[in-house]
Amino acid sequence: MKKLLTLTLVMLLASCSNTIVKPETVAATDGLATVTLIKPRDFTDINAGNFGIQSNFEQSVAKKLAEALADHFKAADVTIDITFTDIDLAGETRFNTHEIRILKDLYIPRMSFGYVIKDIAGKVILADTVEIKDMGYLSKRLFGMEAKSLIGYDTRMLIEYFEKIVY
């Protein structure tokens, strides 16, 4: 009985040591733009599908969004901190021998986030919490590098939102 209890305890400890702790936040900074994803595992759709490990995909999404925002705000001499609470990427991941992302008008991109835009001196210029979506995302073509990006429609939607409110 004592050996069985010891063996059970050892197996329980071994299984606990292999437990992977999922990060609560994922963050990326590029120049003057900082992007944070709060609990990305709970997002509506930020599924890696067949594009690799989920945590790496989440980090890649944060990095690409930070790069796009940094490029957009580069000439404005401002910093932006944006915190996403939900993302529903354009399309839907489906299983078909491999997991693939299907783009249809039905699967529109959506984002919920809060942001703070500051000037170089650190004075808050603009801050808000918003939800955005692009119901006609497939009616507008992507060009250049944007067309090759997995989240091209999503980054375009985000940049178009900031073009409307900042400029």
N, CA, C and O of each residue as an XYZ file, in Angstrom:
668
protein
N       0.816     -1.189      0.000
C       0.000      0.000      0.000
C       0.860      1.252      0.000
O       0.573      2.225     -0.696
N       1.945      1.204      0.814
C       2.827      2.361      0.916
C       3.514      2.609     -0.420
O       3.679      3.760     -0.823
N       3.925      1.524     -1.127
C       4.574      1.673     -2.435
C       3.599      2.259     -3.456
O       3.986      3.099     -4.269
N       2.355      1.830     -3.421
C       1.341      2.329     -4.340
C       1.089      3.820     -4.107
O       0.964      4.587     -5.062
N       1.015      4.226     -2.850
C       0.813      5.628     -2.510
C       2.004      6.471     -2.963
O       1.824      7.563     -3.501
N       3.214      5.966     -2.749
C       4.423      6.679     -3.170
C       4.472      6.795     -4.682
O       4.792      7.861     -5.207
N       4.160      5.724     -5.390
C       4.164      5.726     -6.848
C       3.123      6.711     -7.385
O       3.398      7.445     -8.334
N       1.944      6.730     -6.790
C       0.897      7.660     -7.205
C       1.333      9.102     -6.985
O       1.110      9.961     -7.838
N       1.949      9.364     -5.851
C       2.426     10.706     -5.528
C       3.523     11.143     -6.498
O       3.527     12.291     -6.942
N       4.441     10.257     -6.829
C       5.504     10.566     -7.787
C       4.917     10.859     -9.163
O       5.347     11.802     -9.828
N       3.947     10.069     -9.598
C       3.319     10.298    -10.903
C       2.564     11.623    -10.918
O       2.581     12.332    -11.924
N       1.907     11.963     -9.821
C       1.184     13.219     -9.724
C       2.156     14.402     -9.799
O       1.895     15.372    -10.510
N       3.253     14.326     -9.082
C       4.259     15.397     -9.123
C       4.880     15.519    -10.506
O       5.125     16.631    -10.972
N       5.135     14.412    -11.163
C       5.716     14.436    -12.511
C       4.750     15.081    -13.499
O       5.173     15.839    -14.373
N       3.473     14.792    -13.371
C       2.513     15.387    -14.295
C       2.375     16.885    -14.042
O       2.146     17.645    -14.983
N       2.509     17.319    -12.807
C       2.423     18.757    -12.495
C       3.627     19.509    -13.021
O       3.495     20.661    -13.432
N       4.790     18.893    -13.020
C       5.992     19.594    -13.484
C       5.979     19.792    -14.996
O       6.684     20.665    -15.503
N       5.196     19.005    -15.726
C       5.113     19.143    -17.174
C       3.996     20.092    -17.616
O       3.812     20.325    -18.811
N       3.262     20.630    -16.658
C       2.162     21.522    -16.987
C       2.711     22.827    -17.552
O       3.600     23.443    -16.964
N       2.177     23.241    -18.691
C       2.606     24.475    -19.332
C       1.689     25.597    -18.872
O       0.467     25.502    -18.984
N       2.289     26.657    -18.355
C       1.518     27.805    -17.920
C       1.281     28.696    -19.134
O       2.228     29.135    -19.786
N       0.020     28.958    -19.430
C      -0.331     29.802    -20.570
C      -0.243     31.258    -20.153
O      -0.767     31.628    -19.102
N       0.410     32.095    -20.954
C       0.547     33.495    -20.572
C      -0.802     34.219    -20.607
O      -1.637     33.967    -21.476
N      -0.993     35.119    -19.647
C      -2.215     35.912    -19.582
C      -2.162     37.065    -20.577
O      -3.199     37.520    -21.057
N      -0.961     37.537    -20.887
C      -0.814     38.631    -21.837
C       0.315     38.325    -22.805
O       1.260     37.605    -22.485
N       0.190     38.885    -23.985
C       1.235     38.813    -25.005
C       1.465     40.248    -25.443
O       0.509     40.975    -25.713
N       2.732     40.666    -25.516
C       3.007     42.056    -25.864
C       4.122     42.133    -26.901
O       4.988     41.262    -26.984
N       4.070     43.210    -27.691
C       5.104     43.482    -28.686
C       5.243     44.994    -28.826
O       4.259     45.731    -28.756
N       6.475     45.440    -29.023
C       6.753     46.858    -29.215
C       7.568     47.024    -30.476
O       8.498     46.261    -30.734
N       7.213     48.028    -31.263
C       7.970     48.367    -32.463
C       8.044     49.889    -32.525
O       7.046     50.561    -32.786
N       9.217     50.409    -32.287
C       9.366     51.858    -32.298
C       8.518     52.487    -31.218
O       8.727     52.224    -30.034
N       7.574     53.306    -31.600
C       6.741     54.033    -30.649
C       5.368     53.402    -30.461
O       4.484     54.024    -29.871
N       5.172     52.188    -30.947
C       3.883     51.492    -30.814
C       4.052     50.250    -29.941
O       4.955     49.440    -30.146
N       3.150     50.125    -28.954
C       3.143     48.956    -28.086
C       1.770     48.294    -28.176
O       0.742     48.944    -27.989
N       1.768     47.006    -28.461
C       0.528     46.231    -28.575
C       0.532     45.165    -27.485
O       1.515     44.446    -27.304
N      -0.583     45.077    -26.763
C      -0.744     44.062    -25.726
C      -2.035     43.302    -25.991
O      -3.079     43.907    -26.232
N      -1.963     41.987    -25.947
C      -3.135     41.126    -26.073
C      -3.437     40.576    -24.676
O      -2.616     39.865    -24.097
N      -4.611     40.903    -24.138
C      -5.010     40.432    -22.815
C      -5.779     39.115    -22.959
O      -6.826     39.075    -23.607
N      -5.270     38.057    -22.365
C      -5.869     36.715    -22.419
C      -6.209     36.307    -23.858
O      -7.376     36.062    -24.166
N      -5.211     36.231    -24.736
C      -5.492     35.904    -26.138
C      -6.148     34.540    -26.338
O      -6.805     34.323    -27.357
N      -5.988     33.629    -25.400
C      -6.633     32.305    -25.536
C      -8.149     32.411    -25.452
O      -8.864     31.515    -25.900
N      -8.641     33.512    -24.875
C     -10.085     33.722    -24.754
C     -10.655     34.534    -25.919
O     -11.864     34.763    -25.971
N      -9.813     34.968    -26.846
C     -10.287     35.773    -27.973
C     -11.230     34.948    -28.840
O     -11.150     33.720    -28.867
N     -12.123     35.632    -29.547
C     -13.096     34.966    -30.402
C     -12.404     34.098    -31.445
O     -12.767     32.934    -31.615
N     -11.406     34.648    -32.151
C     -10.695     33.874    -33.174
C      -9.314     34.453    -33.416
O      -9.141     35.427    -34.148
N      -8.351     33.835    -32.788
C      -6.953     34.130    -33.073
C      -6.249     32.768    -33.157
O      -5.196     32.540    -32.561
N      -6.879     31.889    -33.918
C      -6.450     30.503    -34.042
C      -5.307     30.366    -35.040
O      -5.402     30.833    -36.175
N      -4.238     29.728    -34.612
C      -3.063     29.542    -35.463
C      -3.351     28.610    -36.630
O      -2.709     28.698    -37.676
N      -4.315     27.718    -36.449
C      -4.597     26.764    -37.518
C      -3.356     25.951    -37.831
O      -2.736     25.388    -36.928
N      -2.991     25.885    -39.097
C      -1.837     25.110    -39.529
C      -0.576     25.975    -39.627
O       0.394     25.589    -40.279
N      -0.592     27.138    -38.985
C       0.528     28.061    -39.096
C       1.480     27.979    -37.915
O       2.230     28.924    -37.671
N       1.471     26.888    -37.185
C       2.448     26.694    -36.120
C       1.834     26.653    -34.734
O       0.639     26.420    -34.557
N       2.696     26.889    -33.763
C       2.321     26.825    -32.360
C       1.480     28.050    -31.996
O       1.803     29.167    -32.400
N       0.415     27.844    -31.242
C      -0.535     28.904    -30.910
C       0.140     30.099    -30.245
O      -0.113     31.238    -30.639
N       0.992     29.869    -29.247
C       1.627     30.989    -28.541
C       2.535     31.787    -29.475
O       2.615     33.010    -29.358
N       3.217     31.117    -30.396
C       4.055     31.824    -31.376
C       3.187     32.643    -32.331
O       3.563     33.750    -32.715
N       2.038     32.106    -32.711
C       1.130     32.823    -33.597
C       0.591     34.075    -32.911
O       0.523     35.140    -33.524
N       0.210     33.949    -31.646
C      -0.275     35.103    -30.893
C       0.798     36.194    -30.821
O       0.501     37.375    -30.996
N       2.037     35.792    -30.565
C       3.142     36.759    -30.510
C       3.350     37.397    -31.876
O       3.621     38.594    -31.967
N       3.225     36.613    -32.932
C       3.373     37.130    -34.292
C       2.286     38.149    -34.627
O       2.569     39.172    -35.251
N       1.053     37.877    -34.220
C      -0.047     38.813    -34.451
C       0.234     40.127    -33.734
O       0.076     41.199    -34.320
N       0.647     40.054    -32.475
C       0.961     41.270    -31.710
C       2.098     42.045    -32.391
O       2.041     43.271    -32.496
N       3.117     41.334    -32.847
C       4.260     41.991    -33.491
C       3.849     42.675    -34.801
O       4.252     43.807    -35.067
N       3.046     41.983    -35.613
C       2.627     42.570    -36.898
C       1.722     43.784    -36.701
O       1.807     44.754    -37.455
N       0.865     43.733    -35.700
C       0.017     44.889    -35.406
C       0.859     46.066    -34.915
O       0.602     47.211    -35.287
N       1.863     45.787    -34.081
C       2.753     46.846    -33.591
C       3.546     47.463    -34.744
O       3.713     48.681    -34.803
N       4.032     46.626    -35.656
C       4.770     47.135    -36.826
C       3.887     48.032    -37.690
O       4.323     49.098    -38.126
N       2.660     47.609    -37.936
C       1.743     48.393    -38.772
C       1.432     49.736    -38.121
O       1.405     50.761    -38.801
N       1.199     49.738    -36.819
C       0.903     50.988    -36.109
C       2.127     51.900    -36.071
O       1.996     53.113    -36.231
N       3.305     51.335    -35.864
C       4.529     52.136    -35.840
C       4.765     52.792    -37.189
O       5.137     53.964    -37.253
N       4.555     52.048    -38.269
C       4.707     52.618    -39.614
C       3.694     53.729    -39.854
O       4.022     54.760    -40.442
N       2.471     53.520    -39.400
C       1.408     54.497    -39.634
C       1.650     55.798    -38.857
O       1.432     56.886    -39.391
N       2.098     55.690    -37.606
C       2.266     56.871    -36.761
C       3.675     57.465    -36.806
O       3.956     58.442    -36.111
N       4.550     56.892    -37.606
C       5.947     57.324    -37.665
C       6.086     58.824    -37.932
O       6.882     59.490    -37.270
N       5.343     59.358    -38.871
C       5.458     60.774    -39.242
C       4.718     61.696    -38.277
O       4.937     62.906    -38.312
N       3.867     61.174    -37.432
C       3.048     62.004    -36.556
C       3.743     62.367    -35.245
O       3.220     63.181    -34.483
N       4.902     61.786    -34.967
C       5.627     62.040    -33.720
C       4.770     61.792    -32.481
O       4.702     62.636    -31.587
N       4.124     60.645    -32.433
C       3.317     60.252    -31.280
C       3.657     58.819    -30.902
O       4.241     58.072    -31.687
N       3.282     58.453    -29.695
C       3.381     57.056    -29.270
C       1.967     56.521    -29.117
O       1.039     57.275    -28.824
N       1.809     55.245    -29.310
C       0.500     54.612    -29.119
C       0.684     53.331    -28.319
O       1.538     52.497    -28.618
N      -0.146     53.206    -27.294
C      -0.247     51.981    -26.510
C      -1.650     51.461    -26.728
O      -2.630     52.152    -26.448
N      -1.744     50.245    -27.225
C      -3.049     49.673    -27.547
C      -3.160     48.309    -26.873
O      -2.254     47.480    -26.956
N      -4.293     48.098    -26.205
C      -4.524     46.858    -25.480
C      -5.772     46.189    -26.036
O      -6.877     46.720    -25.926
N      -5.584     45.030    -26.628
C      -6.691     44.282    -27.222
C      -7.320     43.370    -26.184
O      -6.626     42.659    -25.457
N      -8.654     43.400    -26.128
C      -9.393     42.507    -25.242
C     -10.103     41.402    -26.025
O     -10.533     40.401    -25.452
N     -10.221     41.596    -27.352
C     -10.786     40.552    -28.202
C     -10.388     40.818    -29.656
O     -10.332     41.963    -30.103
N     -10.118     39.747    -30.367
C      -9.837     39.819    -31.803
C     -10.547     38.654    -32.466
O     -10.494     37.520    -31.989
N     -11.208     38.947    -33.564
C     -11.811     37.928    -34.416
C     -11.201     38.165    -35.795
O     -11.647     39.043    -36.534
N     -10.194     37.389    -36.134
C      -9.486     37.594    -37.393
C     -10.401     37.369    -38.590
O     -11.381     36.627    -38.511
N     -10.068     38.016    -39.688
C     -10.816     37.832    -40.934
C     -10.779     36.357    -41.319
O      -9.728     35.719    -41.271
N     -11.918     35.833    -41.696
C     -11.999     34.432    -42.091
C     -12.293     33.525    -40.912
O     -12.554     33.972    -39.795
N     -12.241     32.236    -41.201
C     -12.500     31.228    -40.185
C     -11.577     30.045    -40.440
O     -11.333     29.672    -41.588
N     -11.068     29.460    -39.360
C     -10.187     28.300    -39.493
C     -11.033     27.045    -39.601
O     -11.913     26.803    -38.775
N     -10.761     26.252    -40.624
C     -11.481     24.994    -40.847
C     -10.487     23.865    -41.033
O      -9.351     24.083    -41.453
N     -10.922     22.670    -40.721
C     -10.074     21.502    -40.882
C     -10.378     20.835    -42.220
O     -11.523     20.489    -42.511
N      -9.329     20.659    -43.033
C      -9.450     20.011    -44.332
C      -8.095     19.365    -44.628
O      -7.296     19.911    -45.390
N      -7.849     18.243    -44.047
C      -6.550     17.560    -43.995
C      -5.501     18.423    -43.290
O      -4.606     17.891    -42.633
N      -5.600     19.707    -43.415
C      -4.828     20.676    -42.641
C      -5.813     21.753    -42.215
O      -6.857     21.939    -42.839
N      -5.467     22.458    -41.144
C      -6.330     23.571    -40.761
C      -5.994     24.754    -41.659
O      -4.835     25.156    -41.759
N      -6.994     25.298    -42.302
C      -6.798     26.423    -43.216
C      -7.760     27.544    -42.850
O      -8.793     27.294    -42.230
N      -7.435     28.762    -43.223
C      -8.307     29.916    -42.962
C      -9.090     30.213    -44.230
O      -8.512     30.492    -45.281
N     -10.414     30.151    -44.118
C     -11.337     30.417    -45.219
C     -11.806     31.865    -45.114
O     -12.290     32.284    -44.063
N     -11.666     32.626    -46.191
C     -12.134     34.010    -46.218
C     -13.456     34.073    -46.971
O     -13.527     33.732    -48.152
N     -14.509     34.516    -46.271
C     -15.829     34.725    -46.855
C     -16.416     35.981    -46.228
O     -16.005     36.396    -45.144
N     -17.381     36.581    -46.917
C     -18.031     37.783    -46.396
C     -18.652     37.551    -45.020
O     -18.791     38.489    -44.236
N     -19.018     36.331    -44.732
C     -19.661     35.987    -43.478
C     -18.719     36.124    -42.277
O     -19.167     36.429    -41.172
N     -17.426     35.902    -42.488
C     -16.449     35.869    -41.399
C     -15.661     37.170    -41.356
O     -14.501     37.206    -41.766
N     -16.282     38.237    -40.865
C     -15.678     39.566    -40.895
C     -14.668     39.748    -39.751
O     -14.800     39.127    -38.696
N     -13.667     40.597    -39.968
C     -12.723     40.892    -38.888
C     -13.345     41.856    -37.880
O     -14.055     42.791    -38.251
N     -13.065     41.612    -36.596
C     -13.554     42.467    -35.511
C     -12.452     42.590    -34.475
O     -11.650     41.676    -34.282
N     -12.426     43.743    -33.810
C     -11.452     43.966    -32.743
C     -12.085     44.814    -31.648
O     -12.854     45.736    -31.918
N     -11.743     44.482    -30.410
C     -12.118     45.303    -29.254
C     -10.820     45.690    -28.566
O      -9.992     44.833    -28.257
N     -10.646     46.988    -28.327
C      -9.386     47.441    -27.741
C      -9.535     48.814    -27.103
O     -10.479     49.556    -27.371
N      -8.576     49.116    -26.258
C      -8.439     50.445    -25.692
C      -7.093     50.981    -26.136
O      -6.146     50.215    -26.314
N      -6.998     52.285    -26.316
C      -5.728     52.856    -26.756
C      -5.485     54.206    -26.108
O      -6.414     54.894    -25.685
N      -4.215     54.565    -26.043
C      -3.776     55.869    -25.568
C      -2.730     56.356    -26.558
O      -1.727     55.685    -26.802
N      -2.977     57.536    -27.127
C      -2.017     58.164    -28.039
C      -1.452     59.380    -27.317
O      -2.198     60.241    -26.853
N      -0.123     59.440    -27.228
C       0.556     60.542    -26.542
C       1.513     61.240    -27.500
O       2.028     60.631    -28.438
N       1.744     62.528    -27.249
C       2.769     63.219    -28.020
C       4.137     62.849    -27.440
O       4.219     62.122    -26.450
N       5.186     63.340    -28.046
C       6.542     62.974    -27.621
C       6.820     63.411    -26.179
O       7.600     62.768    -25.476
N       6.191     64.487    -25.743
C       6.370     64.974    -24.371
C       5.621     64.116    -23.351
O       5.817     64.286    -22.147
N       4.769     63.199    -23.809
C       4.025     62.323    -22.919
C       2.624     62.800    -22.592
O       1.942     62.187    -21.770
N       2.182     63.874    -23.212
C       0.827     64.402    -22.983
C      -0.173     63.562    -23.788
O       0.030     63.310    -24.976
N      -1.246     63.137    -23.130
C      -2.270     62.319    -23.789
C      -3.025     63.185    -24.794
O      -3.602     64.216    -24.446
N      -3.006     62.740    -26.041
C      -3.714     63.433    -27.114
C      -5.097     62.839    -27.302
O      -6.079     63.560    -27.478
N      -5.162     61.504    -27.261
C      -6.401     60.796    -27.540
C      -6.393     59.471    -26.775
O      -5.367     58.793    -26.716
N      -7.521     59.109    -26.198
C      -7.659     57.821    -25.517
C      -9.115     57.382    -25.635
O     -10.030     58.200    -25.537
N      -9.317     56.103    -25.844
C     -10.681     55.601    -25.991
C     -10.671     54.083    -25.904
O      -9.620     53.449    -25.998
N     -11.847     53.514    -25.724
C     -12.070     52.075    -25.799
C     -13.116     51.867    -26.884
O     -14.200     52.447    -26.829
N     -12.786     51.032    -27.877
C     -13.674     50.883    -29.028
C     -13.797     49.429    -29.467
O     -13.011     48.562    -29.085
N     -14.816     49.206    -30.284
C     -14.996     47.948    -31.004
C     -15.141     48.319    -32.470
O     -15.960     49.167    -32.825
N     -14.343     47.683    -33.321
C     -14.420     47.977    -34.748
C     -14.650     46.675    -35.520
O     -14.321     45.586    -35.050
N     -15.219     46.819    -36.707
C     -15.416     45.674    -37.594
C     -15.429     46.192    -39.021
O     -15.685     47.372    -39.262
N     -15.152     45.302    -39.965
C     -15.148     45.674    -41.386
C     -16.013     44.663    -42.129
O     -15.552     43.585    -42.505
N     -17.280     45.033    -42.333
C     -18.229     44.122    -42.963
C     -17.980     43.935    -44.458
O     -18.448     42.954    -45.036
N     -17.253     44.854    -45.095
C     -16.979     44.738    -46.522
C     -15.510     44.506    -46.810
O     -14.991     44.978    -47.821
N     -14.833     43.780    -45.926
C     -13.385     43.630    -46.043
C     -12.939     42.968    -47.343
O     -11.856     43.273    -47.844
N     -13.742     42.076    -47.894
C     -13.341     41.399    -49.127
C     -13.586     42.243    -50.378
O     -13.089     41.908    -51.453
N     -14.337     43.323    -50.252
C     -14.604     44.169    -51.413
C     -13.457     45.128    -51.707
O     -13.428     45.764    -52.760
N     -12.495     45.231    -50.757
C     -11.325     46.085    -50.945
C     -10.096     45.193    -51.083
O      -9.831     44.356    -50.221
N      -9.360     45.371    -52.148
C      -8.203     44.518    -52.418
C      -7.018     44.886    -51.555
O      -6.858     46.037    -51.148
N      -6.194     43.900    -51.285
C      -4.922     44.118    -50.600
C      -3.827     44.142    -51.649
O      -3.886     43.406    -52.634
N      -2.819     44.994    -51.436
C      -1.727     45.117    -52.397
C      -0.376     44.932    -51.713
O      -0.243     45.134    -50.505
N       0.614     44.548    -52.498
C       1.990     44.447    -52.012
C       2.158     43.440    -50.902
O       1.586     42.351    -50.935
N       2.959     43.822    -49.908
C       3.245     42.937    -48.780
C       1.987     42.655    -47.963
O       1.851     41.582    -47.376
N       1.076     43.612    -47.928
C      -0.173     43.448    -47.197
C      -0.959     42.235    -47.716
O      -1.608     41.533    -46.941
N      -0.894     41.997    -49.031
C      -1.628     40.886    -49.635
C      -1.048     39.534    -49.227
O      -1.762     38.531    -49.240
N       0.218     39.492    -48.868
C       0.864     38.244    -48.479
C       0.752     37.971    -46.984
O       1.066     36.874    -46.523
N       0.303     38.973    -46.228
C       0.217     38.849    -44.779
C      -1.005     38.036    -44.373
O      -2.079     38.179    -44.957
N      -0.836     37.193    -43.381
C      -1.942     36.393    -42.870
C      -3.001     37.274    -42.228
O      -4.182     36.924    -42.231
N      -2.591     38.421    -41.673
C      -3.555     39.316    -41.033
C      -3.630     40.653    -41.780
O      -3.797     41.700    -41.154
N      -3.510     40.626    -43.075
C      -3.546     41.836    -43.894
C      -4.851     42.603    -43.777
O      -4.840     43.827    -43.649
N      -5.971     41.903    -43.818
C      -7.275     42.565    -43.705
C      -7.455     43.191    -42.319
O      -8.053     44.257    -42.177
N      -6.934     42.518    -41.323
C      -7.081     42.981    -39.947
C      -6.236     44.230    -39.691
O      -6.707     45.186    -39.075
N      -5.002     44.221    -40.160
C      -4.155     45.405    -39.976
C      -4.700     46.585    -40.772
O      -4.661     47.722    -40.300
N      -5.206     46.326    -41.973
C      -5.780     47.414    -42.769
C      -6.978     48.033    -42.047
O      -7.114     49.256    -42.011
N      -7.841     47.203    -41.475
C      -8.997     47.702    -40.740
C      -8.556     48.590    -39.576
O      -9.144     49.647    -39.345
N      -7.540     48.172    -38.853
C      -7.037     48.933    -37.715
C      -6.458     50.275    -38.157
O      -6.751     51.305    -37.550
N      -5.644     50.272    -39.202
C      -5.037     51.505    -39.710
C      -6.113     52.451    -40.245
O      -6.041     53.658    -40.014
N      -7.101     51.920    -40.951
C      -8.190     52.762    -41.460
C      -8.959     53.415    -40.318
O      -9.400     54.557    -40.449
N      -9.127     52.717    -39.211
C      -9.803     53.307    -38.059
C      -9.005     54.518    -37.551
O      -9.572     55.583    -37.307
N      -7.701     54.347    -37.398
C      -6.891     55.448    -36.866
C      -6.752     56.588    -37.878
O      -6.593     57.742    -37.479
N      -6.806     56.290    -39.161
C      -6.792     57.362    -40.162
C      -8.027     58.250    -40.025
O      -7.948     59.461    -40.233
N      -9.155     57.658    -39.679
C     -10.396     58.417    -39.537
C     -10.402     59.299    -38.291
O     -10.944     60.404    -38.322
N      -9.807     58.825    -37.196
C      -9.926     59.599    -35.959
C      -8.735     60.501    -35.667
O      -8.873     61.472    -34.924
N      -7.574     60.207    -36.231
C      -6.391     61.005    -35.910
C      -6.153     62.100    -36.935
O      -5.755     63.206    -36.570
N      -6.383     61.825    -38.178
C      -6.043     62.828    -39.222
C      -7.246     63.556    -39.723
O      -7.127     64.420    -40.591
